[in-house]
């Protein structure tokens, strides 16, 4: 249990798959994806997939990098534009979309000497200023502007009240445990409480909270052993709308016709609806199964005995990156579900 009565993400994924009816795990697809990722780990190409955007992410490995990660992950949700709109941000001569557009907007603000990494600024910033900072090149406001302002304001307030203004102090309290940090995030910052109820059981998906743990881990690797989380492999994949789509395209998930009728162009699923929770929960469960199968192959298949351990969060980033590279083909075959919410 993550907290009283709520299953953690890994347990939630298993429970949802066991009790769901709209999404099934395809074992042949699990084997295929496991071998594909092991091959990438073997030849080194997985490094390219995991090193998402070196020109945007901080490389300083210090407290400021942790604060940057915290701010970006506070607003790391729902970047897809409404119909007729477009959301992109340019920085240093390159135009970005989705999550990367937010990274670019934050970096532009820092370059303009706006104190966006200050907890005091976060606590008091207005909707007008956030709109100005995150406005797209084409003049559109970032989706869910009001919710982002609320999340930033709350994050700044909690940092000041409980962590002396720095998320680094929250990381210190985790004592090098990913699960402890995850619990601290969920207990203290309400916008990260990605919970649902499924078949009368409270479950958690925790996409943003787990990404925050993973991003802190990545930002401080090789710089500060405070984030050498001994249990980093317990972090699951990050359940959103693109990774399930890619997993279905790769054959690891099978969508029922009933589900396909509910998603696709112009259709939306409500956050917390049975179909949405099933899609996200099945994604967690299948990535854990892919990891289990990779470990079996590493133990038994001569081709992979020298390949390093690959975690569920690395599976997620690999699949997410695969979707971006093969976007046109994926879109033709499998629709992605649209849910407008603050959790992903």
N, C-alpha and C positions, 0 to 999 in steps of 0.2 A: 504494500500500500504506500502510495506517495504521501497522502495525508489521510486522516480518518475517513474511511468509507469510500475513498476514491482510488481505483486501481492506477498504478503507474502506467506509462505508455506501452511498455513491452507486454505487461499483463493485459492491458486494455486491448491491444491488437489481437492477442490470442482469443480473448473472450468474444470480441466482435466477430471474428471469423467463425468461431464455433456456433454462434447464435444468429448469424446473418444469412441472407438468402440471395442477395443481389450480386455479390462479387465472390468468386471462387479463386483459390490459388491453384495454378496449373503446375504440377510437379515437373513436367518436361521442360516448361519454360524456366522454372527455377534452376534446373541443371544447366540449361543453355546460358542463362545470364551469369551464373556462378563461374562457368568456364570462360566466358567472355571477359569478366572482370579479372580473373586470375591471369589470363593471357596478358591483359593490360598491365597488371602488377609485375608480371614476369619480364615483359619487354620495356618496362619503364614508362609507357605512355600514360599510365594512370596518374603520374605526377602532373602531367599537363592538364588533365581533367580536374584535379584537385586544387591546382593553383589558379583560382578563379579569375582574378583580375588584378594582377600585380601593380598596375598603374594607379589603382584607386585605393587599395587597402593599405593601412599604415604599416610601416616596416620597422618602426623605432623600438618595438618590444618593451615599452615603458608604460607608466600610469596613464599618460595621455592617449596611447593606443587603446588601452582598455576602456577609457572614457569614450573614445570615438566609436568603438565597437558597441558599447552600451547604448549610445544615442541612436546609432543606425538601426540596431535591433529593436529599439523601442518603437520605431516607425516602419519596421520591415513587414509590411502587409499590404495586400490589395493594390497592386500597381497597374493592373490591367485597366485600360480606359473604358469609359462608357461608349456606346455606339456613337460614331460621329466625332469623337474626340481622339486625341493622341497624346501620349505622355512620353516625352523624351527630354533629356538635358545634355547639353554639350559642356565639355571641360577639356582644356588643353588640345583643342582642335579635333576632338572625337565626340561623337554623339552616342549616348547610352539610353537604353530603355529598361523598364522593369526595376528590379532591385538596384542595378548599377546606376540608374538615373538618380536614385536617392543618395548613393555614395558620392556621385559627382556633385550634386547640389550641396552636400555638407562640405566637401572639399573647397568648392567655390566660396562658400560662406566663410570658412576659416581663412582662405587667402584674402578675403575682403576685410579681415580683422573683426568679424562678428564673433563674439565669445560663445559660440554654440556648445562648447564642451564644458562650460561653467554650469554647475548645478543651480546657481542663483538665476542665471539666464534662463535655464530650462524651466524653472519654477514659475517665472513671471512672464515669459514670452507670450505675445498676443497672437491671435489667429491671423491678423493682418500681416505680421512679420513672417510667420511660418508660411503663409501663402506666397509672399514675395520671394522667400528663400527657395521654396520648392516649385515655383511656377515653371511649367514646361517651356521649351523654346517656342512652341507654337501658341503659347499664351493661355493654355489650359491649367486650371488648378489641379493639384495632386488629388486623387480620389480620397474620400473620407477625411477631408481636411480637418473638420471639427474634432473627429475622434483622435487624429494624430496630435492635435494641440492638447487635448485632454490627457493623452498618454505622456507627452513630454512634460507637461506641467506636473503631473503626479510623480513622474520619475525624478524630477528635480527636487520636489518637496521631500520625497522619501530619502533621497541621497543626503539632503541637508539634515533631516531629522535623525537618521539612523546610521549613516555611514560617513559623516564628516565631509559630505560633498563629493566623495569619490567612490566609484563602483569598485575600484581596486580594493578598498577596505572590505567590501562584501566578499570579494574573491579570497581575501586573507582569512575570513571567518570560515571558509569551506574546508580549511586544513587539507588541501590537495585531494578533495573528493568531488568528483563530478556530480554525484547524486546529492551530496550536501549542498553544493552550490545551486543545483536545480531546485531543491526545496526552499532555500533562502530566497531565490527569485520569486517563486510562486507565493510564498508566504508574505512577502513584502511589497510586491509590485502587482497590482490587480490586473493590469492590462495583459499580463502574461498567463492568466488563469484560463487556459484553453481546455475547459471541461465540457462534458456532455453526459446525457443519460441514455443508455441503450439496454433494452430489455430489463428495465428496472434496476440496472447497475450503473453507478456513477463511474465514468471512465475519464481518462485524460489523454489528450493527443500532444499537447505542449510543443508545437512546432517552433514557435519563436523562443521559448525559454530554453529549449535544447540547443537551438542554433546559437544562442547567446553563450552557453557553456562551451560549445565547440569553437566559436569564434575567439573567445578568450584563450582557450587552449592553443589555438593556432597562432594568435597574435603574440603570445609570450614564449612559444617554443624556441629554445636556443638563446633566450634572453633572461628569463626569470623562472626559477623552478617553483614558484608559488602556484603555477598552473600545471605542474606535472601531475595531473590527476591520475591516481593509481587505478581508477575504475572508469576511465574514459570509454572503454569498450561497451559499457552498459547504456550509453546514450544511443537511442534508436535513430532511425531515419527521421526526416523532418516532413511530417505529413501535410502536403499542400495540394494543389490542383494539377501541377505539371508532372510530378513524379508518378502518380497513379496512371496518368495518360501514357507515359513512356513505358511503364512496366506492363501495361496492357498491350502496347505496340510490340514489345519484345516477347510477349507470350507468357509472362509470369503470372498475369492476372487475366481472368476471364470475366467479362461483363455480361450480365444477363440482358435479354431483350427488354425486360421491364426497366432496367437501369438506363439502357441506351435511349429509351423513349423519354426519360426524364432529363437527359442532359443534351448537350449539343448547342448549336448556334442559336442565340436568342433566348435560351432557357436558363433558369437559375435554380439552384438548390438553396433552401434556407439553411443557415448555420444551425447545427444541432438536429437537422432532419435525419431520418433513418438512413436514407440513401447517402447523404454526405458523410455521416459518421462511419458508415460501412466502407465507403471508398477509402477514407483516411486510415481507418483501423486495419483494413486489409493490406494497405501499403506498408504499415509498420510490420505486420506479421510476415508478409512475404519477404521483406528485406532481412528480417531475422532468419528466415528459412534459407535464404541465399547465403548468408554468413555461415550458417550451420553446414550447408553443403560444401562451401569452399573449405571449411576446416576439415571435413571428411576427405575431400580430394587431396588436400595438403598432406594428410596422414596416410593415404593409401595409393595415390596416383603418382608414379615416378615423374610425370611431367611437372608436378607442382610441389614436390617435397621441399624444394629450396625457396619457395615463394613465401614472402612474409605474410603475417596475419593482416587481413583487411577487415575493418570494422563496418558496422551498419551505417554509420554516418558517412563513411567513404563510399559505400554502395550508393547512398542517396546522391552524393555530389557527382559521382560518375554517371548515374542515370539522368540526373538533371542536366548535366553537361551534354550527354548524348542527345537529349531532346532538343537542346538549342542548336546543335550541329546538324541534326536531321529534321528540323522543324517542319519543312514542307511535306516530307513523306509521312511523318507522324500525324500531322493535321488531316491529311487525306484519309487516313485509316481509322483513327480513334479521336473522338471529341474529348475535350477537357471540360470538367464541371466548373461552373461559375458560381461562386458564393462570395457575396460582398460582406466581409467582416474584418475585424481587427486581428484575427488570429493567424492569418496567412494570406 
